[in-house]
Amino acid sequence: MGNYRVQCTLTFGDIYPQVLAWMGVIFASLATALGLMGASRPLFALLGVGLILVLSLPFLLFAFTTTLLNHIALEPQGTNDSAGL
């Protein structure tokens, strides 16, 4: 088995849409929380924000992890051919 070089080709542009989508989820949950706070339901507001963040975080981590794994490249360094064997 030859030697391989591990190279990550991930750029910020690859994860930028994922970060923007999660920021949208955060802002939507905060807007919902502010609306519920104004409706004199602070407990529902806090539970709503917590629930949205807890439910959306695994999807963000899965998307980022799969994007990272798809951008790992294994490149062969060369062959270890020995003429004497």
N, C-alpha and C positions, 0 to 999 in steps of 0.2 A: 504494500500500500504506500502510495507516494505522499509527499508533504503537500498540505493545502494551506492556502492563505485565506483567512476569514476577513471579509470586508463588508462593512455596513454602508449601503448606498442610500440610506434614508436622509431626506432633506426636510426642511421645515415646511415646504410646500406640500409634502405628502400628508402631514398631519394637521395642516392649517384648517381644512374644512371640518375635521372632527372637533377641533378646539372651538371653532365658531359655533358649531351645532350645540355643544355642551354649554357654551356661554349663553346661547339662546334659551336653553332649558333653564339655566339658573335665573336669567332675567325674567322669564315667564313665571317661575315659581315665586320669585320675590314680588312681582306685580300681583300675583294671586294673594300672597301673604299680606301685602299692604291693603288690598281690597277687603280681606277678611278682618284685618285689624280695625279698619274703619267701620266695619259692621259689628263692632264690639264682640268679636269672637277671637280673642288672641290665642286661645289654646288650639283652635282649628288652624289658625295661621301657622303657628310653629309646627304642628303636626304635618301640615301640608308641605311646608318647605322641607322638613326632614324626610318625609316619605318620598318626595320627588327626587331629592338628592341621593337617597339610599337606593332607589330603584334605577336611577339613570347611571350611577357610577359604574356598576358592573358592565354595562353596555359600552361605556367609554373605554374602560380598561381592556375589554375584549377587542374592540376595534383597534385600539392603539397597539396591542400585543400582536394581533394578526398582521397589521401593517408593518410593524418592526420585523417580524419573522419573514415576511415576504421580501424584505429588502436586505437580507443577509445573503451574501454571495460567497461560495466556496470556489476558489480558483486554484488549480493545480500549480505547484511551484516548479515541478520538473519531474523527471523520472529517475529512479534509482537503479538504472541498469548496470549490472556488474558483469563485465565480459569474462571474468575469470571463473564464474560459477557455472 
